[in-house]
Amino acid sequence: MKNILQLVVILGLAFILTGCPPKETAPPSAEETAPPSAEDKKASMTLDDLDEDEKLSDAQRLEDEKAKKAAEQRKKLIKELAVKDLAEKKELLVKKEKVEEAKAELKEEISKVLKKRAEKKAKRLFPVLVTKTEKILCLMIFETETRICNLVF
């Protein structure tokens, strides 16, 4: 049984490794070996064929020059637009920094105002507070964003 299994494996590997037999190729036909006709030659040009063609006419040269000038103008315009775009981006970054600074200052001012309001409210509601603990609890009730070390006792 073992021998049969080994034989099947060996034959299977031999079949897989050798692959399919190559296809038979027919010799090229007369149409394929014939030189290309003049029409085919014009349809498929190579760099060598460019030298053989006749010179460009004046109208074609003018058209080519106009196309080159238009392309150069587009390139210049794109460069100018890129420079303007970069300048605008720099201005916007400066403005953005100023806005961020203003936001930070406004946030600080708001927290100061809220702290003062909470302290005034605490003094008005509880005029006589005996201990620091009572003062801290009072300020915590009004939810101020102050630290205990900043409290005025």
Buried (B, 14 or more C-beta within 10 A) or exposed (E): EEEEEEEEEEEEEEEEEEEEEEEEEEEEEEEEEEEEEEEEEEEEEEEEEEEEEEEEEEEEEEEEEEEEEEEEEEEEEEEEEEEEEEEEEEEEEEEEEEEEEEEEEEEEEEEEEBBEEBBEBBEEEBEEBEEEEEBBEBBEEBEBEBEEEEBEE
